[in-house]
Amino acid sequence: MADFELVWNDESLRPEELEGFFVGWESPPSTEVAHRVFKKASEYCLARVDGKLAGFITVFTDGFYIAYIPLLEVRPELQRRGIGKALVRAAVERYRDFYKLDVLCDLRSVLFYQQLGFKWVSGATLVNYDRQSTGRE
């Protein structure tokens, strides 16, 4: 496992640190759009290895009842070292008093979240893929 540090809401995050994330996305957001997500998120947690951004999780919440994890990313070369699990566990701990913490993920990721205590539920989402790389202007 890589030695890493978790930091909540680190405002020193720079857009260029987000290079190398969103691997495998059909239309990944630019580093500037991704950085805007952090600025708009209710909270976020960064994982750093030797000061370099290794992964992150973002959370949107109403502040007392429900929280939602829209993004969890770990640099490909640092995956399978416990960073993603540590980020999710940090969010679970931070929102432990909430009614629920939701995540919407693809089928490939369901087992990962189940290993961390999440339950499979059915749901639906409306996705505007042609806005995936740009966000709303």
C-alpha angles and dihedrals in degrees: 000000000000118000106244141164124225118213126181120221097351102184092194089078109127126203093240090061087068093067110119097032129106091048112176095022112135092224109009121199118254117252089255093053091045090050090052088056089060091050091052098040118103087232141340137194124214127204114209129190112197088342094306120118107255101167147336146201127206126205132196117193145164086231101248116027116029133021129186130203109212099166135037116163134167124183108260094238090054099045122120092034098102098263096117092046091049091052092050092046089051090054092045090052094045092051098035093122094053123102090242146349113212132199126181111204142158120266092260090065101044095090091050091057093041089057086058095052101269118138127225112247132165120247146147137236137189109222125190099201095180087066094047096100099038111035120211116312 
